[in-house]
């Protein structure tokens, strides 16, 4: 219901720069996830959007209203920005009942009593919390507390939702259920959502687009699919994917060749990159493992076998080069066994070893 | 050019935002008010000692009122009377201070170890009894001591000691260094006990266990592991306790004045009574300096800022206990006996004595309720009616309750606001300054603090009227003297309220006032109430702080009791002190009850 435009946002804490010239456009109704390791600036960015932190420079526009601008000296308070927020700790007020917690925001907006009651009832009902309305937060389970935080957000129907790792305090199973539920409420309310997490599964499963951040800078903005298939640099490649992507340092075998080598392996990337020194990115499932030698495949030895439900992860080495491969759960390998590996040429990503940026074949 | 105007605009709006922020406004106001109420009185006191006063004309021909002079300092330090005025009281102060602190710390240390680290039985009810001597007014213990060891040599009726043994106690046991040191130690050992118990509770029992495994005996462990680890806290406790003892006024006065034994604190009072105001102020400054030095030393020993001082009501300690084996019951017996003698016996003695018609004469026929319920009788106690018919006492009771409750409420709320600013504006140097200033009253010996207010509010200054003799002044000084404690309680309460709780309300659009009222206040309320109760009890038993500021119309129970003791009406003074003791114990019980009944849901989520 409102788009968000962030322009050249910079935020410093003393000499530490938490955000470096960050620009981002979030479309109305989008579910945008800010993802990154701790200390990357994702929470700072969210708090700047909320108005809980004052950036040093830049501009933030929510809907058609400039809520922050260092040029025009505008700094709207959080209350003026028409947004709702779910905190990592939920920030439920422990001295208020569930109902009063949700009602607080409506009170601030001076909602007439009958409308306020109606809204409360419908929100409580839709979240299945009606029977708990007179309880205090500490009398609820983690999942129920989560729902109250969500109800508090939904009650005032803000056009923008901000969420700061809202699921990180739940156990793994509940987290799965809540993901589905959150997504449902978000799409029903059509609110533009900015969601901070360090959990890539959460990012991948819930978002329409993901922003990967590192040291206060945006590394990549992409849909979950693109993010996985084409990480734009080695940092993102290394960060996304469980188990991790294989990153192998290689050099061009000879001028104008598509073959790359190191002391142990030789891999055909299928085209001729400009760089001579590259880092090859190959997801574990891009390695085709077989017991017999096929065409150009090379021989690796199995160093570890880690069955994991529907798949099995095996660790392989050739010389000093270790790689990880993902194979079907019914395949049987033993440690020390020799196997043959081929790389799926189409799925490989090539990064310039000097700056870590992706290099794509020039299309004619 | 446009850049310049826009910069000015930015500057203006930034200033406006800064100025209109309610937290900043509160910060500025509090800084100014506290500077006036805490820092300025000290300067005023020092200035007073360095200028000629009106009354000095009779002391020196050179006196020009209002002019600068070293006269008072020279008079105190290098004149024929300095021996009597300064050096001998100073020596007495240091001697009684050191002896009582050593005693208090030894008793407190041993008891703390027994309660915290051993498996001595009966801890649950011994602990509150052991803190009793610190809860009741200090001069209750002095009065109880007098009841037993009073010597007829200084006049009056014989004490219990003489009545039983038939011979008068030696004078050194009745008055002077020995009784003052012992009674001070009895009053302050719970303070030392709490400090040491706090340190002991932080010991990781694994340290001791590993020594146990390597084959060390229990005593060796105590000597080589436990003691060295708590040693810094011990030293700090020593200095803090010492700092407290030197500011004591009523207790050394009752047990010293009859034989012309003075400490610096009693000398301040005596000099003011003689009209030697400037000399009294010099002594007050000296007292403050000693206190500052001792606190400074103790801070050097305690690195952690948070443990700058402790208040009664420590936490529940749970660590691995040392098995006393066959010594369990003997140790218990000794501790229980000790607790009875120092905690309960004094109160019993006071109670018995308050119903004796003729003081010091022990027999059933001598018992009377006159001092409690009797009407005025010219033959008894100069016609002073009993407690329940005595308008003086009833007025004093009313004043006491009014003073204690008003001060407690005001101090707690201001303390909470200061604490809020200190915690939420931790990066603001002004907030830090506010924290420091609010702590300063802790550094002033209470009688010196009273002397400061005496000089500051004797005459009207600008819009501030001469508050001397008013009830307002008593409230003012009580509030300011409680601030170090209430700010600390407040800081604990505010720190526990997650910043997110407020931010959630901020995002919902609630103003600062609404957030403080609906989020901060309710959540801090349990801590606030117990802080209020601590202040209530503290103000109620306070004497040294206000003794210099009291006038007949503003008398409270403690000063009335002190007055009766001075006049030799022991039964009445005992009765009054007993009332204060019972009220403070009741207060502590309520406090304990609040702590126990604190809503569990708050504890979990805070």
Interface residues (C-beta under 8 A of the other chain):
Chain A: X50 X51 X52 X71 X73 X75 X77 X78 X79 X80 X83 X84 X85 X87 X88 X89 X91 X92 X93 X94 X95 X104 X105 X108 X109 X136 X137 X138 X139 X152 X156 X162
Chain B: X6 X9 X10 X13 X17 X498 X500 X501 X503 X504 X505 X506 X507 X508 X509 X510 X511 X514 X518 X519 X522 X523 X600 X601 X602 X604 X605 X606
